[in-house]
Structure formats: C-alpha cells, structure tokens
C-alpha cells in the first residue's frame, strides 16, 4: 500500500481505509460507504455538533459530557433516536481537533470505540 494520509468520512467521522480501487481518485474520496454518502450531514447534525460544543463550554475545564446530553438538548422526548447521530457528530468534531472521545477517562480512537463514551474539549 502506498503511503497515503489518513482521511475521515465527512458523514460518520470514522477513518477511511485506503482501497486499491481508489488509487487514482483518493483525493476526491469523502465518504467511507454508500450509506454515508446517502446520509450526508444536515441541519440536525450541525445542531448536534453545536449542542456538544455548547454543553462543553458550559462546564468547567476538563469536564466531559455523554452524547445523550446533546441528544436530549435537541429533542427531549425523542432523544434516543439521536444517539448514533450524536456519536457521529462527536467523531466529526474529533476529526476537526475540537473534542476528544474518552472511555474510562482515557482518550480512544473514535473509529473503533464501542460502548459508552464521553466527550471533552481537546
């Protein structure tokens, strides 16, 4: 495999694995899958990113939040359906260097983290 820079999906925020078939157009690859290409970030995704940053700014330095807090801020009744979009929003913010995703207080790779996560400022 040639030496290629790491790239993150613009929809889910996960690391995009280089594939031989993308060799000629690697620079234009933006999404990791057809599903992500079909579910491009929209207004609700930007609202979740904003809610995450707002919640973190309201807390003291070093404090963390759960993605469910951002989901509840957007929709208090239907927040559970926003959990995966909130996790995707957090991964996109990690890619931009704004936040860190942790488990048990330790930063983790957002592309491979499973289970409960916390989000804190970078």
C-alpha positions as CSV (number, residue, x, y, z in Angstrom):
1,X,0.0,0.0,0.0
2,X,1.4,3.4,-0.8
3,X,1.9,6.0,1.9
4,X,-1.4,7.9,2.0
5,X,-2.6,10.5,4.5
6,X,-5.3,9.4,7.0
7,X,-8.7,10.6,6.0
8,X,-12.0,10.7,7.9
9,X,-15.5,10.2,6.5
10,X,-17.4,13.5,6.3
11,X,-20.6,11.8,7.4
12,X,-19.7,9.4,10.2
13,X,-16.3,10.7,11.2
14,X,-14.7,7.2,11.1
15,X,-11.3,6.7,9.5
16,X,-11.5,5.8,5.8
17,X,-9.4,2.7,4.9
18,X,-7.4,3.1,1.7
19,X,-8.5,0.8,-1.1
20,X,-6.7,-0.1,-4.3
21,X,-9.7,0.8,-6.4
22,X,-9.4,4.4,-5.1
23,X,-5.8,4.8,-6.1
24,X,-6.5,7.2,-9.0
25,X,-9.1,9.3,-7.2
26,X,-8.1,9.1,-3.5
27,X,-8.0,12.9,-3.2
28,X,-11.7,13.1,-4.0
29,X,-12.9,10.3,-1.7
30,X,-15.1,11.9,1.1
31,X,-17.3,9.1,2.4
32,X,-16.4,5.6,3.7
33,X,-19.5,3.9,2.3
34,X,-22.6,4.2,0.1
35,X,-24.7,4.6,3.3
36,X,-22.6,7.6,4.5
37,X,-22.8,9.1,1.0
38,X,-26.6,8.8,1.2
39,X,-26.7,10.3,4.7
40,X,-24.6,13.5,4.4
41,X,-24.6,15.7,7.4
42,X,-27.6,18.1,7.5
43,X,-29.1,20.7,9.8
44,X,-29.8,18.3,12.7
45,X,-26.2,17.1,12.5
46,X,-24.9,20.6,12.7
47,X,-27.3,21.2,15.6
48,X,-25.9,18.2,17.5
49,X,-22.3,19.5,16.9
50,X,-23.3,22.9,18.2
51,X,-25.1,21.3,21.3
52,X,-22.0,19.3,22.1
53,X,-19.7,22.4,22.0
54,X,-22.2,24.5,23.9
55,X,-22.6,21.9,26.7
56,X,-18.8,21.6,27.0
57,X,-18.4,25.4,27.2
58,X,-20.9,25.5,30.0
59,X,-18.9,23.0,32.0
60,X,-15.6,23.6,33.8
61,X,-12.3,22.9,32.1
62,X,-11.7,19.1,31.8
63,X,-15.3,18.1,32.3
64,X,-16.9,15.7,29.9
65,X,-20.4,15.0,28.6
66,X,-22.3,12.0,27.4
67,X,-23.6,12.1,23.8
68,X,-27.1,11.6,25.2
69,X,-26.9,15.1,26.8
70,X,-26.6,16.7,23.4
71,X,-29.3,14.5,22.0
72,X,-31.6,15.5,24.9
73,X,-30.9,19.1,24.3
74,X,-32.0,18.8,20.7
75,X,-35.1,16.6,21.3
76,X,-36.1,15.9,25.0
77,X,-38.7,13.3,24.0
78,X,-37.1,11.6,21.0
79,X,-33.5,11.8,22.2
80,X,-32.8,8.0,21.9
81,X,-33.2,8.1,18.1
82,X,-30.5,10.8,18.1
83,X,-27.8,8.8,19.9
84,X,-26.0,7.5,16.9
85,X,-26.2,10.8,15.1
86,X,-24.7,12.4,18.3
87,X,-21.8,9.9,18.3
88,X,-21.2,10.7,14.6
89,X,-21.2,14.4,15.4
90,X,-18.7,13.8,18.1
91,X,-16.4,11.9,15.7
92,X,-16.6,14.7,13.2
93,X,-15.6,17.2,16.0
94,X,-12.7,14.9,16.9
95,X,-11.6,15.0,13.3
96,X,-11.5,18.8,13.4
97,X,-9.5,18.7,16.6
98,X,-12.2,20.3,18.8
99,X,-13.0,17.5,21.1
100,X,-11.7,14.2,22.4
101,X,-13.6,11.0,22.9
102,X,-12.8,9.0,26.1
103,X,-13.7,5.8,27.8
104,X,-12.9,5.4,31.4
105,X,-11.1,8.8,31.3
106,X,-8.7,7.6,28.6
107,X,-8.8,9.0,25.0
108,X,-9.7,6.4,22.5
109,X,-9.8,6.1,18.7
110,X,-13.2,7.2,17.7
111,X,-13.3,4.9,14.7
112,X,-13.0,1.8,16.8
113,X,-14.6,2.8,20.1
114,X,-17.6,0.7,21.1
115,X,-19.8,1.0,24.2
116,X,-20.3,4.1,26.4
117,X,-18.2,7.1,25.5
118,X,-17.7,10.6,27.0
119,X,-16.8,13.8,25.1
120,X,-14.5,16.5,26.4
121,X,-12.7,19.5,24.9
122,X,-9.4,18.9,23.2
